[in-house]
Amino acid sequence: MSAVSIALPNGYELAPVMVLPRSFPSTAVGGPLDLITNRTTPREQCQKTFGMAGILGTWGVLVNVPCGQWSCASCGAKKARRYAAVARGGCELVTERLRLVTVTMPREDPRESWRLLGLRFGRFSERLARRLGRRLTYFGTVELQRRGNPHLHLLTRDSGYLAKASLAAACTGSGFGFVDIRQIAAGAGVQYVTKYLHKSAGQEMPKGVRRIRRSRDWFTESPTIKGTWGEGWQWQSVEGLDPDAVEADMRAQGVLEVFRYDQRVDVAASD
Ligand SMILES: [Zn+2]
């Protein structure tokens, strides 16, 4: 197969952002359409969508790769829906009790709160694990308070007895402000946390902040097909180009079938 040259602007190269298989599995796949998980039609378009074109023999693919960021109104909303499903899935696994833990920051400069959030949370879960004799099973999300500080909202499931006093001690001992814990019904917990997930969508938070925190045993999502780059497919960025013109170019190069996709937000970026 010869190299295909699509009209690319200067300076554009293959971008390592797409997740596609390097070859077709021999079974259960009829064509490239089946290799991209959960094809979607855009409802509201991500403004920072990145364009990629790939060619394998007589097949061509044009892919919109959304930015996948929480701060994007479109992608943030999709991520919120995805994580709401994760929160719900974990709540449904409850056998003993489900509790909602709200952790606040001490009175301090919000920048300090954000900077220390991860460190404090690590200490907090260590302390709780020691007290409980096991690790906490949790799903949590960060809420941006009006005064600029974060709050943490955690759902915990079946983690044994936690006295309020010892929870409070773990909280202040880790550098947090105060903590609230209450037992809740599964449905109520999901509503509470998804409220903050949806509120978070489209909001700017300091760079590098993890908005979702969950223990590995909270809930296992159905696996997405994850492929790798390379062999066979030839990819080029078509950022900023008219997709119709790119498709016409591909056909002129001998590509017989051109498929168009929108890549799933959760494949494009992580938590
Ligand atoms: Zn986006």
Boltz pocket constraint, residues with backbone or C-beta under 6 A from the ligand:
constraints:
  - pocket:
      binder: B
      contacts: [[A, 46], [A, 47], [A, 48], [A, 49], [A, 66], [A, 67], [A, 68], [A, 69], [A, 72], [A, 73], [A, 74], [A, 75], [A, 76]]
      max_distance: 6.0
